[in-house]
Amino acid sequence: SLEQLKPPTEGQEEQWDRQVPGFGVRIGKTGVKAFIVMARVLKAGQWKLCRITLGRFPAMSLSDARDMAREYITIAAKGKDPRNAHRDAQREQVKASRNTFATCRDAFLETGEKYGISKGKKRGKPWSAKTIIDYKSALKHFHGWDDKTLSDITRDDIQDAIDDISE
């Protein structure tokens, strides 16, 4: 039925969904159809109604738009602006992807090669060539971890690595 919607002669028109209150599609006079959700958001101590554009049809499916609308309405009910929450979640994903095992391992080895790592001091003396080789050899047992974020490494992963080393 979304494909059958006719654009208005002037301005924009909104058609509201029967399944998800506050969710609908906005049609412009050019025929562009965008999914929207209306939600009350807490701003400066007051609840204000805001319209949030979720995406365009047909690039976004109706079921995906409904799911997103439900999520945004839930976030707004908690007093948070869904637009900020969504952006913050994306930032956290990017931040987490930078904290991979490979990134931290490489930084650890680089720091040890340049400055060493010692307790109580900011910088120690650089590691010897043998120490570097020993660390690199030990870290090879953590295969398959390169793309894992540190927060995704489980006790089972660690136990499997310890078992591999002990064998």
C-alpha positions in Angstrom: 0.0 0.0 0.0 3.0 2.3 0.4 3.7 2.1 -3.2 0.1 3.1 -4.0 0.2 6.3 -2.0 -0.2 9.4 -4.2 1.8 12.6 -3.5 -0.2 15.7 -2.5 -0.4 18.6 -4.9 1.2 20.9 -2.4 3.4 20.5 0.7 3.6 17.2 2.5 1.1 14.7 3.8 1.4 12.2 6.6 -0.2 8.8 6.8 -0.2 7.1 10.3 0.3 3.5 11.0 -2.4 1.4 12.7 0.0 -1.0 14.4 2.5 1.4 16.0 1.0 4.6 17.4 3.2 7.7 16.5 4.7 6.0 13.5 3.9 6.9 9.9 5.1 7.9 6.5 5.4 11.4 5.2 4.9 12.0 1.5 6.2 15.1 -0.2 4.8 16.7 -3.4 7.7 15.2 -5.3 6.7 11.7 -4.3 9.5 11.1 -1.7 8.2 8.8 1.1 10.0 9.0 4.4 9.2 7.0 7.6 8.7 9.2 10.6 8.0 8.8 14.3 6.5 11.3 16.7 7.7 11.0 20.3 7.7 13.1 23.4 11.2 13.9 24.5 12.4 15.5 27.7 14.1 18.7 26.8 15.1 21.4 29.4 12.8 19.8 32.0 9.8 19.7 29.7 8.3 17.0 27.6 8.3 18.2 24.0 6.8 16.5 20.9 9.4 15.9 18.2 9.3 14.4 14.8 12.1 12.0 13.9 12.8 10.9 10.3 13.8 7.2 10.3 14.6 6.7 6.6 13.2 6.7 3.1 11.0 4.1 1.4 11.9 1.8 -0.4 15.5 2.0 0.9 14.2 1.1 4.3 11.5 -1.6 4.6 8.3 -1.1 6.5 9.1 -3.8 9.1 12.6 -2.3 9.8 11.0 1.2 10.1 8.4 -0.2 12.5 11.1 -1.9 14.6 13.1 1.3 14.7 10.0 3.4 15.6 9.3 1.1 18.5 12.9 1.4 19.7 12.8 5.2 19.5 9.5 5.4 21.3 10.9 3.3 24.1 14.0 5.4 24.4 11.9 8.6 24.4 9.7 7.2 27.1 12.8 7.0 29.3 13.3 10.8 28.8 16.2 10.4 26.4 16.3 11.9 22.9 16.4 8.9 20.5 18.4 10.7 18.0 21.2 11.2 20.5 20.9 7.7 21.9 21.2 6.2 18.4 24.3 8.4 17.6 25.9 7.6 21.0 25.4 3.9 20.3 27.1 4.2 16.9 30.0 6.1 18.6 30.3 3.3 21.1 30.5 0.7 18.3 33.2 2.7 16.6 35.1 3.1 19.9 34.8 -0.6 20.7 36.0 -1.5 17.2 39.2 0.4 17.9 39.8 -1.6 21.1 40.5 -4.9 19.4 42.9 -7.4 20.7 45.2 -6.9 17.7 45.3 -3.1 18.3 46.1 -3.5 22.0 48.6 -6.3 21.4 50.5 -4.2 18.8 50.5 -1.1 21.1 51.8 -3.3 24.0 54.7 -4.7 21.9 55.5 -1.3 20.4 55.6 0.3 23.9 57.8 -2.5 25.2 60.2 -2.2 22.3 60.6 1.6 22.7 60.3 2.2 26.4 59.8 -1.1 28.2 57.1 -1.4 30.8 58.0 -1.2 34.5 56.1 -0.8 37.7 55.9 2.6 39.3 57.8 4.4 36.5 56.4 6.0 33.4 59.2 4.6 31.3 61.6 1.8 31.9 64.4 0.6 29.6 63.5 -0.9 26.2 63.0 -4.7 26.2 65.8 -6.9 24.9 65.4 -8.7 21.6 64.9 -12.0 23.4 62.0 -10.5 25.6 60.3 -9.2 22.4 60.6 -12.6 20.7 59.3 -14.3 23.9 56.2 -12.0 24.0 55.5 -12.4 20.3 55.8 -16.2 20.6 53.4 -16.2 23.6 50.9 -14.0 21.9 50.6 -16.3 18.9 48.5 -18.7 21.1 45.7 -16.1 21.0 44.9 -16.9 17.4 41.4 -15.8 16.2 41.3 -12.9 18.7 42.7 -10.2 16.4 39.3 -8.7 15.5 37.7 -9.3 18.9 37.1 -6.3 21.1 38.5 -6.6 24.5 35.0 -6.6 26.1 34.0 -9.5 23.9 36.8 -11.8 25.2 35.2 -14.3 27.5 36.5 -16.5 30.3 36.1 -19.5 28.0 38.3 -17.8 25.3 41.0 -17.2 28.0 40.7 -20.8 29.2 40.9 -22.2 25.7 44.1 -20.1 25.2 45.6 -21.4 28.4 44.8 -25.0 27.5 46.4 -24.4 24.1 49.6 -23.0 25.8 49.8 -25.8 28.3 49.5 -28.4 25.5 
